[in-house]
């Protein structure tokens, strides 16, 4: 057995290892897929919908069963006036009765109610699948809203460092009578504007992390993000994407609602057919003979124009509504799919132009303007303008990359895939 000092040593070691593990986890880069996984596995909304699926399945089984039998009892023909009032024995018609009654809905009705319950359970399952994809998409978009300002911060801080060096170089040149006071002031103003832009991007990043925390929690939302986006493969061809769209869980929910509406129409047609019920009772008379009674009752749907016809008309209208809602949903989803697919395709060429032409030439312009100014032949304004344009071009390229990523995330949502 370990002595007290040994136990303290091992306990302290365990605390150190545990603390280090937590520290490593908090400093681990939160990539896009990890954010989506956290959003799905720790989402109360999905847990609630999973419980709704179970409830719907259990309700479907119960809906197809016969109603519970009813136990009846009471006193009949009990005198309340005259010489035999309040007596249970002197009047030969007075008796205590107890019985059982059972309602027997038609088998077709019970079957249709069970099918409707099954379709409601399937609807709940499709809603859960659609919500899971929606959570993954929205968490990814929230992640991109954090990633963009943080990458923009890197660009702005790099320009800020160059601006700080430029201010120092301009002040030295001014001391040596190689620059005007206006050049010094221009460099300082540029530096101040860059510091303000850095502060603005920092605020934007923190606000975006607050939004991201809605999906993955506060602690996970504060983890650092990687510098690069995931290496996505090209999306499916537009024709293939449109072919798969009909089976998307979001559209399947509308299909299940249509099936439920069709079940309601079938049940409304069954309402023209009467149900029946039966009961058996036993009557006890203390001083006379006992009785057994058997009862049968049948519904009489004689006023169909005011009840069954109206109900059937309402259910048929709801079926038409479900059909048109499904078609409208498909048109909307198809339009969104085309928009995102075409947007992603267009941005690829623009990003390539920035990488191959615009950004390299922007850097070359800075080098050329700086070399000319250092040689005493150019102006500081040309250097500042070149650096400002290079930063703007870097920001534009970042906006294009982020927009393309948003398109790609949405295309994965339509394809029912995860990145």
N, C-alpha and C positions, 0 to 999 in steps of 0.2 A: 504493500500500500504506500502511496506517495505521502511524504510528510507535508506539513503546512506550507513550507517555502516552495516546494516543487509544484504543489497545486497552484499557488499564486503565480508562479512563473508561466505554467501552461495556460492559465486563465488569461493572463496579460497578453501572451502570444496570440491567443485566439481573438482577443479584442483588436489587436493590431492588424491581423489578417483580415478580419471582418471589415474594419474601417478602411483598409486599403482597397478591398473589393468594392465597397460602396463608392469610394473616391474615384476608382478607375471607371466605374459605371457612369458616374456623373460627368466625367471628362471625355467619355467615349463619343465620337462623332455620331450625330443622329442623321443617318441617311434617309432618303425618301421612303424606301421600303420599310425601314424600321418604324418610321412615323406611322405608316399605314397599318402595320401590324399592331402597334400599340393602340391605335384608334379603334380597331376592330375588336381586339381582345379585352379592352377595358372600356367598353361603351355601354352604359346603362340602358340606352334606348334599344340596343339589339337584344339585351337580356330580357327586356320587357316584351319585345315582339316574339322571342322564343317561347315565353310563357303563354302568349296569346295563341301560338300554334298548338301547344299542348291542350289548352282549353278548348280550342275549336275541334280538335280530334275527339276529345272526350264527349263534347256536345253532339258530334255527329253520330256516335254510337247510341247515345240516349235518345236522339230524335227519332230513330227508327223503331223504338220499342212501343209496346202497348202502354197506355196510361196506367197508373197505379189503381188497383181496386179500391173501392170506398166502403168503409164500415159504417152502417147506418143503425140507428136505434131510437127508441122513443116510446111514448104512450099514445094509444089511439082510443077514440070513443070514451073519453074520461068525463063523466058527468060533473058539472060544476054548480048545479042547482037541484032543487027537489030533495026528496028524502034520501036519495042515493048519492048526493053530491060528495065529491072528493073521496069516494070509495073506489078501491080497485077490485072489490070482490062482488058487490051486490048486483051490478049491471053485467049481463052476460056478453055485452059487446065490448067491454073494456078489456084491453090486453096490453101487455108489455111486449114490444117487438124489437128484434135485432136482425140484421141482414147484411148482405154483401152485394154491392153493385159493381159492374165492370162495363166500361165503354169499349166498343170494338170499332175503331176507325178502319176504313177499308185498307186492305193490304197494299193497294197501289198508292194510297196516300202515305202510308208509313214508309214505303220504299222511296218515294220521292222526297220525303222529309229527310231520310237518311242520306240520299244523294246530295241534296242541298247542303246538308251539314258537311259532307265530304268535300264538296266544292268550296265551302267557306274555309275549311282547314287548308285546302290547297292554295286558296287566296292568301291566307295568312303566311304560308310558306314562301310564296312568291314575293309578298311584301317584305319578308325578312331578307330574302336574297337581294331584292332591289335596294333595301336600306343598307345592307352590307356594302354593296358596290358604291352607293352614294356616299357613305361614310369614308370609304377609301379614297374616292375622288375628292371630296371636300377637304379631307385631311391633307392630301397631296397638294391641293391648291393653296391651302393655308401654309404649308411648308414652303412652297415657292414664294409666297408673299414675305416670308422671312429671308429666304435665300437671296432674293434679288437685292434688297437694300444692303445686306451684308457684303455682297460682292461689289456693289456700288461703293460701299465704304472703303474697300481695298483700293479701288481706282481713285477715289477722292483723297485718301490719305497719301497715296503715292504722289499725286499732283501737289498735295500740301507740302510734302517734304521737298519737292523740287521748287515750290514757290518760296519756301523758307531759305533755301540756298540762293535763290535768285535775289531775294531781298538783301541778303548779306553781300552778294557780289555787286549789286547795284549801289549799295552804300559805300563799298570800297571804291567803286569806279567814280562815285560822286566826290569822295574825298580826294581822289587823284585827278579831279576835274575832267574825267572822261564820260560823265553822265550828268544830266540835268536833274534839278530838284524834282521836276515833274515826273521823271523816270522813277525816282525813289518812291514818290507818293503813289504812282501807278502800281508798283510792285507790292507796296503795303496794302493797297485796296484789294488787289487780287488775292493776297494772302488772307485778308479778313473775310472775303467772300467765300473762299475755300473752307475756312474754319466754320463759317456758318452752314455751309453745305454739309460738312461732316456732322455737325450737331443735328441738323435736320434729318439726315439719314439714320443717325443713332436713335432718334426719337421714333422714326418710322419702323425701325427694326424692333424696338421694344413693344410698340403697339401691335405689330404683327405677331410677336411671340405670345402676347396676351390672347390673341385670337386663336393661335395654334393650341394653346393650353385647353381650350374648350374640347378638343378632340383627344389629346394625349395626357392631360394633366399639367400642373404648373411646373413640377420638377423636371419632367422630361422635356418640356418646352424650352427650358433654359440651357439645354445641352448644345455644344457647338455643332455647326453644320459643316459638312465637307465642302471643299472648294469647287468640286465638279459635280455636274448633274449625272444621273445614271446614263449608261450607254444603251440607249433605246435602239431596238431594231426598227426598220421601216414598218409602218402600219400595213394592215391588209389592204389589198386593192379595194377601191370604192365599191365595185360590184359585189365583192365577197362580203364586205362590211354591211351593205344594204341587205344582202340575203340573210345574214345572221341576225339582223335587227329585229325581225319578226319574233324571234325566240328570246329576246331580252326580257329579264324578269320584270322590268318596269312595264313593258307591254303585256306580259303574261298576266299581270294583275288585272288589266282591263279585260283580257280574255276570260279570266275566271269570274269577273263581275258579270260578264255576258252570260256565262253558263249558269250562274246563280239566278239571273233574271229569267232565263229559259226555264229553270226549275220552278220559279214562282208562277210562270204562266201555266205550266203543267199542273201545279197544285190548284190554281184557280179554276182550271177545267174540271178537276176532280171534285170541286165544291158543288157541282150540280148533282153529284151522286150522294145519297143520304148515308150517314153513319147510323149505327144502332148500338143499343146498350141493353144489358140484361141484369136482373137482380133476383136474388132469392132471400126470403125473410122467414123468420120464425116468430109466431105470436104466442105468448104465454098468458093464459087467463087463470088466476089462482083457483077459482071454484068451478071452472067450466072447461070445456074441451079446448086444447091448443090448436093452433092453425099454422099451416105453411103456405106462403104466398110466393108466386113466381111472376115477375114483371118483365116485359119486353117493351122497349121504346125505339122508335125510328124517327129520324129527322124528316121534316116535310118541306123541301125547298120549293114552295109554291109561289113565292114572290121573287122570282129570278131577275125580273127587269130592274128591280131596285137594289138587289144585293149581288147575286152571282154575276150578272151581266156587267154591272159597274166595276166589280172587282177584277173580272177578266180584262175589261177595257183598260183599267189602270195598269195591270201587269204587262199587257201588250205594249202600252206606251213606255213603260220603264225598260222593256226589252229593246225597243227602238232607240231609246236614249243611250243604253249601254252599247249598242252597235255603233252609233254615231260617235260616241265618246272614244271608243277604241280606235276608230278610223282617224278621228281628229288627233288623238295622241300619237298615232303612227306618223301622220304628216308632220307634226311638230318635231318628233324625234328624228325623222328622216332629214328634215331641214337642218337641224342642229348637227347631225352627223356630216352632212355635206359641207356645212360651213367649217367645221373643225378639220375635216380631211383636206379640203382645198386650202385652208389657212396654213396648215402644217406644210403642205407641198410648196406654197409660195415662199414661205419664210426660209426654206432651205437654201434657195438661190440667193436670197438677200444676205443671209449669214455668210455664205461662201464669198460673196463680193466684199464684205467687210474684212474677212480673214485674208483674202488674197490681194486686195487692192487698197481699200480705204485705210485700215489701221497701219500697215507698213508705210504707206505714203505719209500718213499723219506724223509718224515717228521721224521719217526722213525730213519732213518740213521743219520740225522742231530743231533737229540737228543742224540743218542748213541755216535757219534763222539765228540760232545761238552762235554758230561759227562766224557768221557775218557780223553779228553784234560784237563779239569778242575781238574781232579784227578791226573794230572801229568804223566799219562801213555800213552797218545796218542800225535799226532802231530797236529799243527795248520793247516798244509796242508790238513789233512783229513777232518777237519771241513770246510775249504774253498771249498774243492772239493765236499763235500756233499751238501753244500748250492748252489754251482754253478749247480750241477746236478738237485737239486730240482727246481731251477728257470728254467732250460732248460726243465724239464718235465712239469712244469706249462705252459710254452710257447708252448710246443708241444700240450698239451691238448687244449689250446686256439686255436691253428691253426686248430685242428681237429673239434672243435665246430664251428668255423667260416666257414670251408669248408662245413660241414654238413648243416649249415644255408644257404649257397649259393646254395647248391643242392636243398634244400627245397623251396627256393624262386623261383628257375627256374622251379621246378615241379609245383608250383602254377601258374606260367605263362602258362605252357602247359595245365593245367587243366582249365585255364580261370578263376581262383579264385583270391581272395585277402586274405592276412593273417588276 
